[in-house]
Amino acid sequence: MERKYKGQSHSLEKKLIEVIAWGGAMILIVAPFFQDIRLTSFNMIFGLSLLTFQALDQELWNLVMLNICGIVGWSLKLKKENEIEKARIG
């Protein structure tokens, strides 16, 4: 598939990326309202991952890096919370 300049293609691929990005945005909107920090962390990682597709497609490298840093940060938080939970159980 030929690559078009930003905003000039209305192909199925572009529409799918837009739907995925909106889904990611909605997940990020609701994620902070969960009581369980592990569920919040998972949703933040998932939402940022979905938004990264749009940033890559639009070649917005600053947002790609921001999303990657957010994913790493929330992943570390999720890992720490899982270790705390294991210590609490075991």
Summary of the structure (lengths in Angstrom):
residues: 90
radius of gyration: 16.1
end to end distance: 52.8
largest distance: 56.0
contacts: 224
relative contact order: 0.13
helix: 80%
strand: 0%
